Amino acid sequence: MTDHTCPCGSGKKFQGCCNLYLSGQAYPNTAETLMRSRYSAYAMGNLAYLRKTWHPDTYPDLSQEDLETQWTRLEVIKTKPGLKKSVVEFKAWYLENEQEHVIHEVSLFKLYKKRWVYLEALPGWPEEGKN
Ligand SMILES: [Zn+2]
């Protein structure tokens, strides 16, 4: 199970990649790593990890049924790291009715209790200098 390639698209084995975070052995130290690990959590139905990495103000009270989507791949397009806020733009593909669909999102991550957490999806890239 842990010997396969990581769902996040890093090319590494799951064991030495997102499994470190999903199993609680480590916590991602950048928003991009967090984003990748959250994708892996979606792909593997790890509800506890999604909750742990979601800002409590915006956590939507997910249920296990929300995680039944069959994710196929992730592409991180652009990252803007900041001291307290970071932005990550990505595309994530999933299967529905045997067809591949894509979600294209610009996500905002925030430092919360000294850890990166997911806050919300943005309507687009924030203007420069507002970080
Ligand atoms: Zn990974």
Residues whose N, C-alpha, C, O or C-beta is under 5 A from the ligand:
A	BS01	ZN	C6 C8 S10 C17 C18
